[in-house]
C-alpha cells in the first residue's frame, strides 16, 4: 500500500531543531512526510540541525527517499527564492510548502515592546512565510496543484499578555486565508495549523533557561493548563500536517485547524 504522500515533493521550512529531550514540530513533520512517501527538501538556518533530521529519516523504514538539506535564512528574500530554485532543480516541482518557524523571544506588553523586537519577531514569524509563499506560488500555479501549510498558534485567537507574537500569528491566519481564496481556482490550497501547548525543545528549553525551574516543573505547569490534561507532542502537529498535505484534504482550503487538546475552548 502506498503512502498518503507518495510521489509528492515537500519543502519544509524549519526542518531542524535546537537540542532538547523532545522532538520539534518541523522535524516530526519531516519524518512523517517521509514515512508517507514524500521526498523532502529540509530547510533550516542551521544546516547541521537539518542534517540531523535527514539522518533520522534515513534510519527509519523506507529511508529518506532522496531527501536533501538546504541551509537558508528565510528572513532574506533572496534566500527564499533560492529555496524554491533548489527544490525545482533537485526534484522538478513543489507539491507541499510547510512553513514552520517562529519566535516569541523578547516579546512584551505594548508599551514596553522595543520597536527592534517588534520588527525581529514580525520578520521571522510573518514576513518569512509571506516570502516563501510568494516564491512557491508561481511554481504551484503552473502545476495547477499545491498545498501550503502555515503554522500559527492558539495565541492568535486568545487573550495573551504580550503583543508581537500574537499579532504575527494572527496575521498568518488572515494571510493564509487570503492566499487560499486567491489561488483556489489555480489548484492551490492553503491552510493553517493552530497548535496549542506542545512539548517541543523550543517551548520547554527556553522556559527552563529563563526561569531556572526544572523541566518537570515546566511540563507539569503547562499540562495543567490544557483541558485534555496534557500537552500535545510534535507528532500531533505532524499528523495534522500529513492530512492537510494529502489528497484526502483536496476540498479543504482556508481552514484554521486547532491542534490544542481543547485549549481554545478554555481560553477563547
Secondary structure, 3 states (H helix, E strand, C coil): CCCCCCCCEEEEECCCCCCCCCCCHHHHHHHHHHHCCCEEEEEECCHHHHHHHHHHHHHCCCCCCCCEEEECCCCCHHHHHHHHHHHHHHHCCCCEEEECCCCCCCCCCHHHCCHHHHHHHHHHHHHHHHHHHHHHHHHHHHHCCEEEEEECCHHHHCCCCCCHHHHHHHHHHHHHHHHHHHHHHHCEEEEEEEECCECCHHHHHHHHHHHCCCHHHHHHHHHHHCCCCCCECHHHHHHHHHHHHCHHHCCCCCCEEEECCCHHHHHC
